Amino acid sequence: MNVTAPVEVKMRRIAATDNASIASVIRQVSAEYGLTADKGYTVADPELDELYPLYSKPGYAYWVVELNGEIVGGGGVAPLKCSEPDICELQKMYFLPAARGQGLAKKLALMAMDHARTQGFTRCYLETTAFLTDAIGLYEHLGFEHIDGPLGCTGHVDCEVRMLKML
């Protein structure tokens, strides 16, 4: 008889003590997919090791995902820099393999967009790269539409897939 232990999944707002763990997740997933800092991906973001202070600002929010007490993913939303004030950006959605295929990214993205609506945003923007096909499929399923060019000034120059959704 096989007995599997129950998996405890928790999704919660980021805390200051989570900075190192979520930065490690982002670096691991980035390395897995070849998303290097020299090409302007998230691993080059100057605030990567200090996400809590960034996402504690008004209009910003970030959630971490825990499996059995270990941070295995996260994602957030923030005002889109250098853009119209009603546009937010879905940001830093990264999940370790243990957290994939369970609907956690969808749940987190929906939570982030709900939060954005309560903050007065009417559009949500995101950038990704073409070889993250699972992520693109999720975003399309959530109603994001491909757009021709970048919005704002994210600094992610190699993210050639840009998408926008009306909230």
C-alpha positions as CSV (number, residue, x, y, z in Angstrom):
1,M,0.0,0.0,0.0
2,N,1.4,3.4,-1.0
3,V,0.7,6.3,1.3
4,T,1.6,9.7,0.1
5,A,2.0,12.6,2.5
6,P,-0.3,15.5,2.0
7,V,1.3,18.5,0.4
8,E,0.7,21.8,2.1
9,V,0.5,24.7,-0.4
10,K,0.5,28.2,0.9
11,M,0.3,31.4,-1.2
12,R,1.0,34.6,0.8
13,R,2.4,38.1,0.5
14,I,6.1,38.4,0.6
15,A,7.9,39.1,3.9
16,A,11.3,40.6,4.4
17,T,12.6,37.2,5.4
18,D,11.7,35.8,2.0
19,N,14.1,38.0,0.0
20,A,16.9,35.4,-0.3
21,S,14.6,32.5,-1.0
22,I,12.7,34.1,-3.8
23,A,15.8,35.5,-5.3
24,S,17.3,32.0,-5.3
25,V,14.1,30.7,-7.0
26,I,14.3,33.4,-9.7
27,R,18.0,32.6,-10.3
28,Q,17.5,28.9,-10.5
29,V,14.6,29.1,-13.0
30,S,16.5,31.7,-15.0
31,A,19.5,29.4,-15.2
32,E,17.3,26.5,-16.2
33,Y,16.0,28.5,-19.2
34,G,19.2,30.3,-20.1
35,L,17.8,33.7,-19.0
36,T,21.1,35.5,-18.3
37,A,21.6,38.9,-16.7
38,D,23.7,40.1,-19.7
39,K,20.6,39.9,-21.9
40,G,18.4,42.1,-19.6
41,Y,16.3,39.4,-18.0
42,T,14.9,39.7,-14.4
43,V,18.2,38.3,-13.0
44,A,19.7,41.7,-13.9
45,D,17.2,43.7,-12.0
46,P,19.0,45.7,-9.3
47,E,16.3,45.0,-6.7
48,L,16.3,41.2,-7.1
49,D,17.8,40.6,-3.7
50,E,15.5,43.0,-2.0
51,L,12.0,42.4,-3.4
52,Y,10.1,43.0,-0.1
53,P,10.9,46.7,0.1
54,L,10.0,47.2,-3.5
55,Y,6.7,45.4,-3.3
56,S,5.7,47.1,-0.1
57,K,5.1,50.3,-1.9
58,P,1.5,51.5,-2.7
59,G,0.2,49.8,-5.8
60,Y,2.8,47.0,-5.7
61,A,2.2,43.5,-4.4
62,Y,4.2,40.2,-4.5
63,W,3.2,36.8,-3.4
64,V,5.4,33.8,-2.7
65,V,4.3,30.1,-3.0
66,E,5.3,27.6,-0.4
67,L,5.2,23.9,-0.7
68,N,5.6,22.2,2.7
69,G,7.1,25.4,4.1
70,E,9.7,25.9,1.3
71,I,9.4,28.8,-1.2
72,V,9.1,27.3,-4.7
73,G,7.7,30.3,-6.6
74,G,6.3,33.7,-6.7
75,G,4.9,36.6,-8.8
76,G,3.7,40.1,-8.4
77,V,2.2,43.2,-9.9
78,A,3.4,46.8,-10.0
79,P,2.8,50.0,-11.8
80,L,4.4,50.0,-15.2
81,K,7.4,52.4,-15.2
82,C,7.4,55.2,-17.8
83,S,3.8,54.5,-18.8
84,E,0.3,55.6,-18.4
85,P,-0.9,55.5,-14.8
86,D,-3.7,52.9,-15.5
87,I,-1.2,50.2,-16.7
88,C,0.3,47.7,-14.3
89,E,2.8,45.0,-15.0
90,L,2.7,41.3,-14.1
91,Q,6.2,40.7,-12.9
92,K,8.7,38.1,-11.7
93,M,6.5,35.0,-12.2
94,Y,8.9,32.2,-11.5
95,F,8.2,28.6,-10.3
96,L,10.5,25.7,-9.6
97,P,9.7,22.4,-11.3
98,A,8.1,21.1,-8.0
99,A,5.4,23.9,-8.3
100,R,4.6,23.6,-12.0
101,G,1.5,21.9,-13.4
102,Q,-0.7,22.4,-10.4
103,G,-2.5,25.6,-11.4
104,L,-0.4,27.7,-8.9
105,A,0.8,30.2,-11.6
106,K,-2.8,30.7,-12.8
107,K,-4.1,31.2,-9.2
108,L,-1.3,33.7,-8.5
109,A,-1.8,35.7,-11.7
110,L,-5.5,36.0,-11.1
111,M,-4.9,37.1,-7.5
112,A,-2.4,39.7,-8.8
113,M,-4.8,41.0,-11.4
114,D,-7.6,41.2,-8.8
115,H,-5.2,43.2,-6.6
116,A,-4.4,45.5,-9.5
117,R,-8.1,46.2,-10.1
118,T,-8.5,47.3,-6.5
119,Q,-5.6,49.7,-7.0
120,G,-7.3,51.4,-9.9
121,F,-5.4,49.8,-12.8
122,T,-7.4,49.1,-16.0
123,R,-4.8,47.3,-18.1
124,C,-2.1,44.7,-17.3
125,Y,1.1,44.4,-19.3
126,L,3.7,41.6,-19.3
127,E,6.9,40.7,-21.1
128,T,8.3,37.2,-21.6
129,T,10.4,35.3,-24.1
130,A,9.2,33.0,-26.9
131,F,10.7,29.8,-25.5
132,L,8.7,30.0,-22.3
133,T,5.8,28.4,-24.2
134,D,3.9,27.1,-21.1
135,A,3.9,30.6,-19.6
136,I,2.7,32.2,-22.9
137,G,-0.1,29.6,-23.1
138,L,-1.2,30.5,-19.5
139,Y,-1.2,34.2,-20.3
140,E,-3.2,33.6,-23.5
141,H,-5.6,31.5,-21.5
142,L,-6.0,34.3,-19.0
143,G,-7.0,36.7,-21.8
144,F,-3.7,38.5,-22.5
145,E,-3.3,39.5,-26.1
146,H,0.0,39.9,-28.0
147,I,1.0,43.4,-28.9
148,D,3.6,44.6,-31.4
149,G,6.0,46.6,-29.3
150,P,7.1,47.2,-25.7
151,L,5.3,49.5,-23.2
152,G,7.0,51.4,-20.5
153,C,10.7,51.1,-19.6
154,T,11.2,47.7,-18.0
155,G,14.9,47.2,-19.1
156,H,14.1,43.7,-20.3
157,V,15.4,44.2,-23.8
158,D,15.4,40.5,-24.8
159,C,11.8,39.8,-23.8
160,E,10.4,39.8,-27.3
161,V,6.9,38.7,-26.3
162,R,4.8,41.5,-25.1
163,M,1.2,41.1,-24.0
164,L,-1.6,43.2,-22.6
165,K,-4.9,42.5,-20.9
166,M,-7.9,44.8,-20.1
167,L,-8.7,44.4,-16.4
